[in-house]
Amino acid sequence: MEMNHHFYVVKCKDGSFYAGYTNNLEKRMNLHNAGKGAKYTKARRPVTLIYNESFQTKQEAMRAEYAFKQFPRKKKVEYLRKRGAKSEVTEKF
């Protein structure tokens, strides 16, 4: 089975995080940076993809997204560092 369901995290221009789900990561990043991806990221562009995880089902990916969104920021940073989020970005958390 293909792993084409993605939970992803972007870092916004203001340093905040946005977590989401997609089945086409490249298209989703382009939409975010074009101001059409989400209301939250529209005013915080550009966004940089700092982490993504692939799953076999939409349900698994959305479960990971939901769990991440429940964490306080400190725990989000810890989660991202432990899972190897892009190193050039982790220094600026």
C-alpha positions in Angstrom: 0.0 0.0 0.0 1.3 3.5 -0.9 2.2 6.0 1.8 0.6 9.0 0.2 -1.2 10.6 3.2 1.0 13.2 4.9 1.0 15.0 8.2 3.2 18.0 7.9 4.4 21.0 9.8 5.5 24.3 8.3 7.2 27.2 10.1 5.7 30.5 9.3 7.5 33.8 8.7 6.5 34.9 12.2 8.1 31.8 13.8 4.8 30.0 14.5 4.0 26.5 13.4 1.1 25.3 11.2 0.3 21.6 11.1 -1.9 20.0 8.4 -2.8 17.0 6.3 -2.5 16.5 2.6 -2.2 13.8 0.0 0.0 15.9 -2.2 2.7 17.7 -0.3 4.3 19.7 -3.1 0.9 21.0 -4.3 0.0 21.9 -0.7 3.3 23.8 -0.1 2.7 25.8 -3.3 -0.8 26.6 -2.2 0.4 27.8 1.2 3.0 30.1 -0.3 0.5 31.4 -2.9 -1.7 32.5 0.0 -4.4 29.9 -0.8 -3.4 27.0 1.5 -5.0 28.1 4.8 -6.4 31.2 6.4 -3.7 31.0 9.1 -0.7 30.8 6.8 -2.0 33.4 4.3 -0.8 36.3 6.5 2.3 34.5 7.7 4.0 33.8 4.4 6.4 32.5 3.3 6.1 29.2 5.0 8.9 26.6 5.1 8.2 22.8 5.4 10.2 21.6 8.4 8.7 18.2 8.9 6.5 15.6 7.3 5.5 12.1 8.0 3.8 9.7 5.5 1.1 7.2 6.3 -0.9 4.5 4.5 -4.3 6.0 5.5 -5.8 9.4 5.8 -7.1 8.5 9.3 -3.5 7.7 10.5 -2.2 11.0 9.1 -5.0 13.1 10.6 -4.6 11.3 14.0 -0.9 12.4 14.0 -1.9 16.0 13.0 -4.5 16.1 15.8 -2.1 14.8 18.4 0.6 17.4 17.4 -1.9 20.2 17.6 -2.8 19.3 21.2 0.8 19.8 22.4 2.0 23.1 23.9 4.7 24.8 21.9 7.6 23.5 24.0 6.4 19.9 23.4 6.0 20.6 19.7 9.6 21.8 19.5 10.7 18.7 21.4 8.6 16.4 19.1 10.1 18.0 15.9 13.7 17.8 17.2 13.4 14.2 18.2 12.1 13.3 14.8 14.8 15.2 12.8 13.0 18.2 11.6 15.2 20.2 9.2 18.3 21.2 11.1 18.6 24.7 9.6 15.1 25.4 11.0 15.4 23.7 14.4 18.1 26.2 15.4 15.5 29.0 15.2 12.7 27.3 17.2 
